[in-house]
Structure formats: structure tokens, C-alpha cells
Amino acid sequence: MSDNPLNSPAWRIDPARYLAGREITHGVPEKPASRYLTMPDGCRIAIDLYVPEGPRPEDGFPTVLHLTPYYRRFALRDGARAGVEVAPNSAASRNMFVPRGYALVVVDVRGTGASFGARDSFRSPAEREDYVQIMDWITEQDWSNGRIGATGISYVGAASDFAASTGHPALKAIAPISGVWDTYKDQFYPGGLLLTKLTTGYGDIMSALDEDDRARLKNYTYFADPDLAGPAPVDEDAGGELVPAAIHEHLANVHMPDFLREFQFRDDTLAHDDTFTSDTFSPHAWSEGIRDDVAILAISGWMDGAYCNGSISRYLSMTKNPNRYLLIGPWDHGARVNVSPSRHRLEPEFPVFGAILRFFDEHLAGRNTGLRNEHPVHVHVMRAETWHSAAQWPPATRQKTYFLGEDNALTPKPRPQAHIDYAVDYACRTGQNTRYGRLQVRNVQDYYVDWPSMREARLCFEGAPLEADLTIAGHPLVTLHLASNQRDAAVFAYLEDIAPDSTVRYVTEGMLRALHRNVSAPSPTYVTAWPPRNFTRAEASPLDPG
């Protein structure tokens, strides 16, 4: 069983079939051209440029833009083995788009790689302003037709949103993969609870990259190849003397764990800047600047941390953009692993970048791909191993309600005065390989393998066996009434599946810090299909014990 979409009835032309029929028209340069672009404040930004080899259209090539903090390209150590991939962060885009007639520009964002400068925050507003200068430069080149698309995974995907939010007229399409929408809710504080291992783990790898600390980088799968030797210099820095100077400037970069702890509540500000909140580095807060003619393809997976909710909210929020699409597969962060318990292989078979190619062909290159005739929403149903399409999110319109019973049962009717006492067991765990593992830059391949063995410590409610197959599509909601002896609590709710052979599998989860329980007015830039909360200090409401 797999996520292969070939011949799936969910599409008129499925992504695998489209990719198989899409001609390769150009060659890929063996090595990109590279240079520094100087920003208005004097900061030099390193870029790589891949121009397709072969016939150039009369008006030039459309351009795909990558904006990355994870090195646009690595240098190689002396004596490195042949065939080492020096651009792991952008190789999928290079191999997909350049042979099919797209130029590719890959950028070390300010304060990273071979670029100079320092990051004064996570996704600094200064970095966002750099994107305008970079897109201006692209449109001025003789190989460019003046049309730009942006894509990438995680930070790079969110950078696509930020680039679009500048309102630059050349940017016509974005395809964020696992891209955060609200950095507070989707990334670091889901449910108002800090992901501590993400904060420290991501902070460690970012400082190791920014400072070219190879002793630390070898601990991370993505950068562990011993033949990779720091950021590649640009062509004008043939001797590599400028890279150490750039790295020296990176020492002033913000320290991520300290920075993120400044925002315990969503309306908290920096101590030295009362205008700077978590919204300052959240794409949704800038989204009104995205032009209506920008096409949007939001891609995520069922085990993509809380990013899946962010991708859904991006789709629901951007109603002013008629050409928008949502794709959710059986994937983790970055669609690196097929997480379905029914998979027959680890690697996804769905051509994610093939789907992006069709999207760019339609909305960036001006081809008639038939994409506008497809449903805008496509989701994969795990265990059934089928793809489904829908005209809306959520795709399911029917709801079924169960009630928690005194005898730990889920019942179709409420039981008067039903209650149960539960003492929190702090030894209760969900194991190491959770949906947040990839966010910590861990090479997780099997998810929730410890789930059944830790079940006894949890408070569980079970329903009667189902009489027929049931597909759940949307957002399970739990309404919980509790009395506590504390003024705050971290509440976790899980949905699990118990098979006829008693195998227990994790399905999904939700979490909430109890003092954030008040439902807020809906945000026009973060529309949800679940109860909206703003997680502000102003609306925090501690529990009244008892």
C-alpha cells in the first residue's frame, strides 16, 4: 500500500501521469553561476543561479526562487568522493524545474551560509526586505521573463509567503511545503505549550550552521556527510577568503532558545521593542500584502507537527486568492517519510515536486495543464490508502458526537452526573518518535512505535466496535469539563484506533494550556475549522481550583 497517485480517481489527470508526460527540454548546468547581491544597507547576499541549457524562449525563462538559511550550496573538502550532493536543500527543485525550462535562484538569506549580516530575529523583517531587492534583480536579467514562483520546505516554504507578502508584481505563484502560517500556534507553542526540544534542537543546528561548526553538524543526518565543508563561496570569492568574514558576522545572530522564550504569550513583545510580537515573524500577519493574482499551493502531511493546521489555515484564510490549493499526504515534515501504518515502503511515491511542477506550469509558465478543472483539495486517507478530492475544507460535512462515561466508555448519549477522578501521572509519555521529531531535525522513520506500551498510564475512553468502515476527515473536537486542584494545566487529547486484533495505533492529537481555554473572535488572517484562540496574555484565564 502506498501514496502513489497513479490512476487515482481523485484527479482527472493525476500528478504521476502529468509528470510522466511532461517533456524535458533543457540541460542543467554542471555548476551554478554565483555572486553577491548588495542590499541597500550594504549587506552582501550570496546567490546561486541555474539557467537552463538550451534554447531560450524569446521572452526568457520563468524563475523559481529558494530562500534558505540551510546553505544554498556546500563546499567540498579536498579529496571528497565523486557524486556528493552539494545542494541537498535545493536539489529536488534543481532537478525538477531546470530541465523543464525554469531558471532557479537559490539564496543564502541574511546572516546564513556565505551571506553577510546577522539575524536580529527569527525571520527578520530586514530579511523580508531583502527579498524585494532579490526579485528586482531577477526581473532585470536578460534570461528572465519577469515571472517568479517560490517554493521550499519549512523555513524556505514560509519564506515564499513572506516574499509574496511584499506585493512584488513579479511573484505569481508560491508552493510552501510544511510552511508555518502562525509561528506561535503552528510551530513553537501549539496549544500555548512550548515545544522545548524543538526550541533547543532547532537553535543548536541553526547556530552550528551559522558558525560552520562541523563538529556539531555531524550529529544531524541532513548535514552529516564528512565531505561537506561549509558554505560554498561565490564565484567572485575564488579563494574563499570572504566566507570566514561572513561567518564571523553571523556570531551576532539571535540565540533561538532565548529569543523564543520572550514570547510565552502571543502578544508578548521583545523587552527592547514593544512593537515586536510573534506576529512579526508569522506569515499570516503579513498576508494582506499578498496580491490577489498570486496562486497558492499549500502542502503538508498528517505527521507534520502542527504545520498541517497551518497549511489548512493558509488555505482557509486566503479567500481573496481564487487560485489556491491544499494537498495533504501521509507524510511527516517535508514529506520525507510515508508515515502510514499500511505503507509498503519508507519513501513516499507521490511526486510532490511533480505536483508543484504542474502548479507552476499552470500559474507561472502559462501552460494549460487542466489544473483549474481539478478539485482544489486533495487528501490521502491512511489505512484505506486512497486519495480523495474535495471542493472545500473540511471535506466531511457530517458529524458524530460521543460522550465520556463513568465506566471509561464512549457513549452516544450523555450520562447524567457522570464523572471520573484522575491523578496526573508524570511518567506518562508518548515515546520518542512523535510527529514533532522531524522538527528537531531528527531522522525519524517510524512514528509512535512506543504508543501501545505506554497506554496504561493514560486515561482512556473506548467506544463500541464499529459496525462498518469509518473515514474520519476534518478535525476531531473534544469538549472537556474538569475541576482541578491547580490554577493551570497542560491538557493533551489523543485519538487512537483499536483494530479487531487489539492492535492500538495513534491517529492524531490536540493540546491546550488550560489558561488559554477561552474561545476568541476569529482572526481574518488565521481562519480555522476548529475553535479559535489567540493565546494572549490579555485573555489568559487561570483556573479557579475546585
C-alpha positions in Angstrom: 0.0 0.0 0.0 1.4 3.4 -0.9 0.7 7.1 -1.6 1.3 6.7 -5.3 -1.5 8.7 -7.0 -1.2 7.0 -10.4 -4.6 6.5 -11.9 -6.3 7.7 -8.8 -9.9 8.9 -9.5 -9.2 11.8 -7.2 -7.7 13.7 -10.2 -8.7 14.0 -13.8 -5.0 14.0 -14.5 -3.1 12.7 -11.5 0.3 14.1 -10.7 2.2 11.0 -11.6 0.6 10.9 -15.0 1.2 14.6 -15.6 4.9 14.3 -14.7 5.4 11.3 -16.9 4.0 13.2 -19.9 5.8 16.5 -19.2 8.7 16.8 -21.6 12.3 17.6 -20.6 13.5 20.5 -22.8 16.8 21.7 -21.3 20.0 20.7 -19.7 21.1 21.5 -16.1 24.4 23.4 -15.6 27.1 21.3 -14.0 27.7 24.1 -11.6 25.6 27.2 -10.9 26.8 30.7 -11.5 27.1 32.5 -8.2 27.6 36.1 -6.9 26.9 38.6 -4.2 24.0 41.0 -4.4 24.5 44.1 -2.3 21.4 45.3 -0.3 20.7 49.0 0.3 22.3 48.8 3.8 25.5 47.3 2.3 24.9 43.7 3.4 26.1 41.2 0.7 23.7 38.3 0.0 25.1 35.1 -1.7 23.0 33.6 -4.5 23.3 30.7 -6.9 21.8 30.8 -10.4 20.9 27.9 -12.6 19.9 28.9 -16.1 18.5 26.1 -18.3 21.0 25.0 -21.0 19.4 25.0 -24.5 17.1 27.2 -26.5 16.0 30.3 -24.6 12.4 31.5 -25.2 12.1 34.8 -26.8 10.8 36.4 -23.6 13.1 34.5 -21.3 12.6 31.8 -18.6 10.2 31.9 -15.6 12.2 31.7 -12.3 11.8 29.5 -9.2 13.1 31.1 -6.1 14.6 29.4 -3.0 15.3 31.5 0.1 17.1 29.3 2.6 19.0 29.5 5.9 20.4 26.0 5.4 23.2 26.8 2.9 22.3 27.3 -0.8 25.3 25.0 -1.6 28.2 23.3 0.3 31.8 23.4 -0.5 33.6 20.0 -0.6 36.7 19.0 1.3 39.9 18.1 -0.5 39.7 14.5 -1.6 35.9 14.3 -1.5 34.4 11.3 -3.2 32.7 11.8 -6.5 29.0 12.4 -6.8 28.4 14.1 -3.4 25.3 16.3 -3.5 26.4 19.8 -2.6 23.0 21.4 -2.7 20.7 19.0 -0.6 18.4 21.8 0.3 17.5 22.7 -3.3 18.4 19.6 -5.3 14.8 18.5 -5.8 13.9 21.9 -7.3 17.0 22.0 -9.4 16.4 18.5 -10.8 12.7 19.1 -11.4 12.4 22.6 -12.7 15.6 23.5 -14.6 15.4 20.6 -17.1 11.8 21.7 -17.8 12.6 25.3 -18.7 12.7 27.2 -15.4 15.6 29.2 -14.1 16.4 28.6 -10.4 17.8 31.1 -8.0 18.9 29.9 -4.5 19.7 32.4 -1.8 21.6 32.2 1.5 19.4 34.5 3.5 20.9 37.3 5.6 23.1 36.0 8.4 23.5 32.5 7.0 25.7 30.5 4.7 28.1 32.6 2.6 25.9 35.7 3.1 27.0 38.5 5.3 24.9 40.2 8.0 23.2 38.9 11.1 19.7 37.8 12.1 18.2 40.2 14.6 15.2 37.8 15.0 13.7 34.7 13.6 12.6 35.6 10.0 13.8 39.1 10.5 11.8 42.0 8.8 15.1 43.1 7.3 15.4 39.7 5.6 11.9 40.2 4.2 13.0 43.5 2.7 16.0 41.7 1.1 13.5 39.6 -0.9 12.3 42.7 -2.7 15.8 43.5 -3.9 16.5 39.9 -5.0 13.3 39.8 -7.0 14.1 43.2 -8.6 17.5 41.8 -9.6 15.9 38.7 -11.2 13.4 40.6 -13.3 16.3 42.8 -14.7 18.2 39.8 -16.1 18.2 39.1 -19.8 17.3 35.4 -19.2 14.2 36.3 -17.1 10.7 36.7 -18.4 9.8 38.7 -15.3 7.7 36.0 -13.7 8.7 34.4 -10.4 7.5 31.4 -8.3 8.8 30.4 -4.9 8.8 27.1 -3.1 10.7 25.1 -0.5 10.3 23.1 2.7 9.7 24.5 6.2 11.6 27.8 6.7 12.0 28.0 2.9 8.3 27.5 2.4 7.4 30.2 4.9 9.9 32.5 3.1 7.7 32.0 0.0 4.8 33.5 1.9 7.0 36.4 3.1 8.2 37.1 -0.4 4.6 37.2 -1.7 3.6 39.5 1.2 5.9 42.2 -0.2 3.4 42.6 -3.0 6.2 42.3 -5.6 4.3 42.2 -9.0 6.7 39.6 -10.5 5.8 36.9 -7.9 2.9 34.9 -9.4 2.8 31.6 -7.5 4.0 30.1 -4.2 4.1 26.5 -3.1 5.1 26.2 0.6 5.8 22.7 1.7 5.4 22.3 5.5 5.3 26.0 5.8 4.3 27.6 9.0 1.4 30.1 8.9 1.3 31.4 12.5 4.8 30.8 14.1 3.4 30.8 17.6 0.4 28.4 17.0 1.9 26.2 14.3 5.5 25.9 15.3 6.7 26.7 18.7 3.7 27.0 21.0 0.9 24.7 19.7 -2.0 24.9 22.2 0.0 27.6 24.0 2.6 25.0 25.1 6.3 25.5 24.3 7.9 22.6 22.3 11.0 22.7 24.3 13.0 20.1 22.4 12.2 21.9 19.1 13.4 25.2 20.6 16.7 23.8 21.8 17.3 21.4 18.9 16.5 23.8 16.2 18.5 26.5 17.9 21.5 24.2 18.1 21.5 23.3 14.5 21.0 26.9 13.4 23.9 28.1 15.4 26.0 25.2 14.1 25.2 26.1 10.5 25.6 29.8 11.0 29.0 29.4 12.7 30.1 26.5 10.4 30.6 24.2 13.4 31.2 20.9 11.6 31.8 19.0 14.9 28.1 19.7 15.8 26.7 19.4 12.3 27.9 15.8 12.0 25.3 15.0 14.6 22.5 15.9 12.2 21.6 13.5 9.4 21.0 16.2 6.8 24.5 17.6 7.2 26.5 14.7 8.5 28.4 13.8 5.3 32.1 14.3 6.1 32.8 15.5 2.6 30.6 18.6 3.1 32.9 21.5 4.1 30.9 24.6 5.0 29.2 27.2 2.8 30.4 27.3 -0.9 32.0 30.6 -1.8 30.6 32.7 -4.7 32.4 32.9 -8.0 34.0 36.3 -7.1 35.5 34.8 -3.9 37.6 32.2 -5.8 39.9 31.8 -2.8 37.2 31.5 -0.3 38.5 34.4 1.8 35.1 36.1 2.2 33.3 33.1 3.7 35.1 33.3 7.1 34.4 37.0 7.2 30.7 36.3 6.6 30.6 33.6 9.2 32.2 36.0 11.7 29.3 38.4 11.2 26.9 35.5 12.0 28.2 35.4 15.5 25.8 38.3 16.2 22.8 36.2 15.2 20.0 35.9 17.7 20.1 32.9 20.0 16.9 31.0 19.2 16.1 29.4 22.6 16.4 32.8 24.4 14.6 34.6 21.6 11.6 32.3 21.5 11.2 32.3 25.3 10.4 36.0 25.0 7.0 35.1 23.6 5.4 33.0 26.3 2.1 34.6 25.2 1.2 35.5 21.7 1.0 39.3 22.5 4.3 39.4 24.4 6.9 41.8 23.0 10.6 42.0 23.0 11.9 43.8 26.1 13.6 46.4 23.9 10.9 46.7 21.3 7.2 46.9 22.3 6.1 46.7 18.7 7.7 43.3 18.0 5.5 40.3 18.8 5.3 36.7 17.4 3.2 38.1 14.6 6.3 40.0 13.4 7.8 36.7 12.2 4.5 35.0 11.2 3.4 34.8 7.6 -0.3 35.2 8.3 0.2 38.6 9.9 1.7 39.9 6.6 -0.7 38.1 4.3 -2.8 41.1 3.4 0.2 42.2 1.3 -0.1 39.2 -1.0 -1.6 40.2 -4.3 -4.9 38.6 -5.3 -3.3 37.2 -8.5 -0.8 35.1 -6.6 -1.6 31.3 -6.9 -1.1 29.3 -3.7 -0.4 25.6 -3.2 -0.2 24.6 0.5 1.4 21.1 1.1 1.6 19.2 4.3 1.3 15.8 5.9 -0.6 14.1 8.7 2.5 13.8 10.9 3.8 17.3 10.1 3.8 18.6 13.7 1.3 21.4 14.0 2.2 22.6 10.5 -0.7 20.7 9.0 -3.1 23.0 10.8 -1.0 25.9 9.5 -1.3 24.7 5.9 -5.1 24.3 6.3 -5.4 27.7 7.8 -3.4 29.3 4.9 -5.9 27.7 2.5 -8.9 28.8 4.5 -7.6 32.3 5.1 -6.6 33.3 1.6 -10.1 33.5 0.1 -9.2 36.7 -1.9 -6.8 34.4 -3.9 -9.1 32.3 -6.2 -6.3 30.0 -7.4 -5.4 28.2 -4.2 -5.0 24.5 -3.5 -4.4 22.2 -0.5 -2.6 18.9 -0.6 -2.2 16.7 2.5 -0.5 13.3 2.3 0.6 10.5 4.6 3.8 12.4 5.3 5.9 13.9 8.0 7.7 17.3 8.0 8.9 17.9 4.5 7.2 14.8 3.1 10.4 12.8 3.7 8.7 9.6 5.0 5.4 7.8 4.3 4.0 7.6 7.8 1.0 5.3 7.0 0.9 2.2 9.2 -0.1 0.3 6.0 2.9 1.5 3.9 5.0 -1.0 2.0 8.0 1.3 1.7 9.5 4.1 3.6 10.0 6.7 0.9 6.9 8.5 -0.5 5.9 7.5 -4.0 3.8 10.6 -4.5 5.8 13.1 -6.8 5.5 16.2 -4.6 7.7 18.3 -6.8 5.8 16.9 -9.8 2.6 18.3 -8.4 4.4 21.6 -7.9 5.6 21.5 -11.5 2.1 21.2 -12.7 1.1 24.1 -10.5 3.9 26.3 -11.7 3.3 25.2 -15.3 -0.3 26.4 -15.0 0.2 29.6 -12.9 3.7 30.7 -13.7 4.6 29.4 -17.2 1.1 29.9 -18.7 0.6 26.3 -19.8 -2.9 24.8 -20.0 -2.4 21.8 -17.7 -6.0 21.2 -16.7 -5.3 22.0 -13.1 -8.1 24.6 -12.9 -10.5 21.7 -13.7 -9.4 19.7 -10.6 -10.9 20.0 -7.1 -8.7 22.4 -5.0 -8.4 20.0 -2.0 -6.6 16.6 -2.2 -6.1 14.4 0.9 -4.8 10.9 1.4 -6.7 8.5 3.7 -4.3 6.3 5.6 -5.1 2.6 6.2 -7.5 2.8 3.2 -4.5 4.1 1.2 -6.7 6.1 -1.2 -6.6 9.7 -2.4 -9.7 11.8 -2.2 -10.6 15.2 -3.6 -13.0 17.8 -2.3 -14.3 21.2 -3.2 -13.9 22.5 0.4 -12.2 22.0 3.7 -13.1 20.2 5.8 -14.3 17.6 3.2 -16.6 15.9 5.6 -19.9 17.6 6.5 -21.4 15.0 8.8 -20.6 14.9 12.5 -21.0 12.3 15.2 -20.8 13.0 18.9 -19.7 10.7 21.7 -19.8 11.3 25.4 -17.3 10.3 28.1 -18.8 7.9 30.5 -18.1 6.9 34.1 -17.1 3.4 33.1 -14.4 4.8 30.7 -16.7 4.3 27.8 -17.5 6.5 24.8 -21.3 6.5 24.6 -23.7 8.0 22.0 -25.8 9.6 24.8 -24.7 11.6 27.8 -24.9 10.1 31.2 -26.2 12.5 33.9 -23.6 13.4 36.6 -21.0 11.2 35.0 -17.5 12.0 36.3 -14.2 10.3 36.8 -11.2 11.1 39.0 -7.8 11.2 37.5 -4.4 11.9 39.2 -1.9 13.1 36.7 0.9 10.5 36.1 4.0 12.4 35.1 5.6 9.2 33.9 3.1 9.1 31.1 4.9 9.5 27.8 4.2 9.2 24.1 7.6 7.9 23.1 10.5 9.5 21.3 9.3 9.2 17.7 6.4 11.7 17.6 5.0 13.9 14.9 7.4 16.6 16.2 10.6 14.6 15.7 11.5 15.9 12.2 11.1 19.4 13.5 14.0 18.7 15.8 16.0 17.7 12.7 15.9 14.0 13.8 15.8 11.3 11.1 12.6 9.7 12.3 11.3 6.8 10.1 8.8 5.0 12.3 6.3 7.1 14.3 4.7 6.3 17.7 6.2 2.8 17.9 6.0 3.0 21.7 2.4 4.0 21.7 0.8 0.7 22.8 3.3 0.0 25.6 2.5 3.3 27.3 -1.2 3.1 27.3 -1.8 2.1 30.9 -0.7 5.4 32.3 -3.2 7.3 30.2 -6.9 8.0 30.9 -8.6 6.1 28.0 -12.2 6.0 26.9 -13.3 3.3 24.4 -16.3 3.2 22.1 -18.1 0.0 21.0 -16.7 -1.7 17.9 -17.7 0.0 14.7 -20.2 -1.8 12.6 -18.8 -0.6 9.3 -15.7 1.1 8.0 -15.4 4.8 9.0 -13.4 7.5 7.3 -12.6 10.5 9.5 -11.8 13.7 7.6 -11.6 17.0 9.3 -10.9 18.0 12.9 -12.0 15.8 15.9 -13.0 18.2 18.7 -13.1 17.4 22.5 -15.2 19.4 24.8 -13.8 18.7 28.3 -15.4 19.8 31.6 -12.9 19.4 34.5 -12.4 20.5 38.1 -8.7 20.9 39.0 -6.8 21.5 42.2 -4.3 23.6 40.3 -4.6 27.0 38.6 -3.2 25.8 35.3 -2.8 22.5 33.4 -1.4 21.1 30.1 -4.3 19.1 28.6 -3.5 16.5 25.9 -6.2 14.6 24.0 -5.4 11.7 21.6 -7.5 9.8 19.2 -6.4 6.2 18.7 -7.7 3.2 16.6 -8.1 -0.2 18.2 -8.1 -2.9 15.5 -10.0 -6.2 15.8 -6.8 -7.9 16.7 -6.4 -5.4 19.6 -3.5 -3.6 17.9 -3.6 0.0 19.1 -2.5 2.8 16.8 -2.1 6.6 17.3 -4.3 8.6 14.9 -4.0 12.3 15.9 -3.8 14.6 18.9 -4.6 18.1 20.3 -3.2 20.0 23.2 -4.2 23.1 25.2 -2.8 25.0 28.1 -5.8 25.4 30.3 -5.5 29.1 30.9 -5.9 29.6 27.1 -9.3 27.8 27.1 -11.3 30.9 26.2 -12.5 31.0 22.6 -11.6 34.2 20.8 -13.1 36.2 17.9 -12.0 34.7 14.6 -8.9 36.2 13.0 -9.3 37.3 9.4 -5.8 36.2 8.6 -5.8 32.9 10.6 -9.1 31.3 9.7 -9.7 27.8 11.3 -12.1 24.9 11.2 -11.6 24.5 14.9 -12.3 26.8 17.9 -10.2 30.0 17.5 -8.0 31.1 20.4 -5.5 33.9 20.4 -3.2 32.8 23.2 -2.6 36.3 24.5 -1.6 37.3 28.0 -4.5 39.7 28.0 -7.1 36.9 27.6 -5.3 34.3 29.7 -7.6 32.9 32.5 -6.1 30.8 35.2 -8.3 28.0 36.6 -10.2 28.5 39.9 -9.1 25.5 41.9 -12.1 23.3 42.6 
